[in-house]
């Protein structure tokens, strides 16, 4: 076995074939290495572009800040400015929903009072005895001027519950935005609360049970009840 030698070929042809094979292998290795490097670079770039800056501490992040999900990714100053304006409008809408709930309750009280007044007037007018009519009017007058309470029917309560649900959901959404502790967002929430209360809670101030602040009855507008 030791005496057996592998046949070797020497000559110009063998040297040329070996050089060509070696060059092909070197080129393939370089191509695969550069391709892997390019793919790695693209991966690093994509990871850098898709990174979200999320902090549970007080921060002033603007670019690459994310809110609620990765799809809500702020990539420009204009996008962050739009977010701030949207937050202000959300808080103003929250105050509007609160005002709508108050106005709807006032409307129900007004309708009840209107119906009661009409019924009392009908009873007095239909009374054949003047003395009895005066007595009835004297008895029902304290009821008409006193604060009234009512129990809404099913549909009225469903509308009240819908307004409350919208108000609750929007308030919870705003709370989630505030939990990112972004200083700009919190400032926008405060600004929206000021503007919303100033606009939609600007009304007459009186005892809660006096009925003097029923804007529907006095023909006042929604914003200045």
C-alpha positions in Angstrom: 0.0 0.0 0.0 2.8 2.3 0.8 4.4 1.7 -2.4 1.3 2.7 -4.3 1.3 6.3 -5.5 -1.6 8.4 -6.6 -1.3 9.4 -10.2 -0.4 12.9 -10.6 -0.4 14.9 -13.6 1.9 17.7 -14.2 1.9 20.1 -17.0 0.5 23.3 -18.3 -3.1 21.9 -18.6 -3.3 20.7 -15.0 -2.0 24.0 -13.6 -4.5 25.9 -15.7 -7.5 23.8 -14.5 -6.4 24.1 -10.8 -6.1 27.9 -11.1 -9.5 28.2 -12.7 -11.2 26.1 -10.0 -9.5 28.1 -7.2 -10.6 31.4 -8.8 -14.2 30.2 -9.1 -14.3 29.2 -5.4 -12.8 32.5 -4.3 -15.4 34.4 -6.3 -18.2 32.3 -4.9 -17.0 32.9 -1.3 -16.7 36.6 -1.9 -20.1 36.8 -3.4 -21.8 34.9 -0.5 -19.9 37.0 2.0 -20.9 40.3 0.4 -24.5 39.2 0.0 -24.7 38.2 3.7 -23.2 41.5 4.7 -25.7 43.4 2.5 -28.6 41.4 4.0 -27.2 42.0 7.5 -27.0 45.7 6.7 -30.5 45.8 5.4 -31.7 44.0 8.5 -30.0 46.5 10.8 -31.4 49.4 8.8 -34.9 48.0 9.0 -34.6 47.4 12.7 -33.3 50.9 13.2 -36.2 52.3 11.2 -38.9 50.3 13.0 -37.6 50.9 16.5 -40.0 52.5 18.9 -39.0 54.7 21.8 -41.2 53.8 24.7 -40.5 54.9 28.2 -42.5 54.5 31.4 -40.7 57.6 32.8 -41.2 61.2 32.1 -39.9 62.0 28.6 -40.0 64.5 25.8 -39.7 62.1 22.9 -41.0 63.2 19.5 -39.4 61.3 16.6 -39.8 57.5 16.8 -42.2 57.7 19.7 -44.9 55.0 19.6 -48.3 55.1 21.2 -50.7 52.1 21.9 -49.2 50.0 19.1 -46.2 49.7 16.7 -48.4 51.0 13.8 -48.8 54.3 15.6 -45.2 55.2 15.0 -44.3 58.9 14.9 -41.7 59.4 12.1 -41.7 63.1 11.6 -42.2 66.4 13.4 -45.4 67.0 11.4 -46.8 63.7 12.5 -46.1 64.5 16.1 -47.7 67.9 15.7 -50.8 66.2 14.2 -50.9 63.9 17.2 -50.8 66.8 19.7 -53.7 68.5 17.9 -55.6 65.3 17.9 -55.1 64.8 21.6 -56.4 68.3 22.3 -59.5 67.6 20.2 -60.1 64.3 22.0 -60.2 66.0 25.4 -62.5 68.7 24.0 -64.8 66.0 22.7 -64.7 64.4 26.1 -66.1 67.6 27.6 -68.7 67.8 24.9 -70.0 64.4 25.7 -70.2 65.3 29.3 -72.2 68.4 28.4 -74.5 66.3 26.1 -75.3 64.0 29.1 -76.2 67.0 31.2 -78.3 68.6 28.5 -80.2 65.3 27.8 -81.0 65.0 31.5 -82.2 68.6 31.6 -84.3 67.9 28.5 -86.0 64.9 30.2 -86.8 67.1 33.2 -88.2 69.9 31.0 -90.4 67.4 29.1 -91.7 66.1 32.4 -92.4 69.5 33.7 -94.1 70.6 30.5 -96.4 67.5 30.6 -97.3 68.1 34.3 -98.1 71.8 33.7 -100.3 71.0 30.8 -102.1 68.3 32.8 -102.6 70.7 35.7 -104.0 73.4 33.5 -106.4 71.0 31.9 -107.7 69.9 35.3 -108.2 73.5 36.5 -109.9 74.5 33.3 -112.3 71.5 33.3 -113.3 72.1 36.9 -117.0 73.3 37.0 -116.7 74.8 40.4 -114.6 78.0 40.6 -113.8 77.4 44.2 -112.7 73.8 43.5 -110.5 75.0 40.6 -108.8 77.6 42.8 -108.3 75.0 45.5 -106.7 72.5 43.0 -104.5 75.3 41.6 -103.3 76.1 45.1 -102.5 72.5 45.8 -100.5 71.8 42.7 -98.6 75.1 42.5 -95.9 74.0 45.0 -95.5 70.8 43.0 -95.0 72.8 39.8 -92.3 75.1 41.2 -90.5 72.5 43.3 -87.6 70.5 41.9 -88.8 67.5 39.9 -87.3 64.1 39.6 -88.2 61.3 37.3 -87.3 57.8 36.4 -86.4 57.5 32.7 -88.1 54.8 30.6 -86.1 52.1 28.9 -85.3 54.0 25.7 -84.4 57.2 27.6 -82.1 55.2 29.9 -80.5 53.5 26.9 -79.6 56.9 25.4 -78.2 58.0 28.7 -76.2 54.8 28.9 -74.9 55.3 25.3 -73.7 58.8 26.1 -72.0 57.6 29.3 -70.3 54.7 27.5 -68.9 57.0 24.8 -67.7 59.3 27.5 -66.1 56.4 29.5 -64.4 54.9 26.5 -62.9 58.2 25.3 -61.7 59.0 28.9 -60.0 55.6 29.1 -58.3 56.1 25.7 -57.0 59.5 26.9 -55.7 57.9 30.1 -53.8 55.3 28.0 -52.1 58.1 26.1 -51.2 59.9 29.3 -49.6 56.7 30.7 -46.7 57.1 28.2 -45.6 60.0 30.3 -44.8 62.1 27.3 -44.6 65.8 28.4 -46.0 67.2 25.2 -49.0 64.8 25.3 -49.8 65.6 28.9 -49.6 69.3 28.2 -52.0 68.8 25.3 -54.4 66.9 27.6 -54.4 69.9 30.0 -54.9 72.4 27.2 -57.8 70.4 25.8 -59.4 70.1 29.3 -59.2 73.9 29.7 -60.7 74.7 26.3 -63.4 72.0 26.6 -64.6 73.1 30.0 -64.4 76.8 29.1 -66.5 76.1 26.0 -69.1 73.5 27.0 -69.5 74.1 30.8 -70.1 77.8 30.5 -73.6 78.2 31.9 -75.7 79.6 34.7 -74.6 78.5 38.2 -77.3 77.6 40.7 -78.4 75.0 43.2 -78.4 71.6 41.6 -81.9 70.9 42.6 -83.4 74.3 41.8 -83.9 73.7 38.1 -82.7 77.2 37.4 -79.8 76.0 35.2 -82.1 74.1 32.7 -80.8 75.6 29.5 -83.4 73.9 27.3 -86.3 75.6 29.1 -84.8 79.0 28.8 -83.9 78.6 25.1 -80.2 78.8 25.7 -77.7 77.3 23.3 -75.7 74.1 23.9 -72.4 75.8 24.5 -73.7 78.6 26.7 -76.4 76.7 28.7 
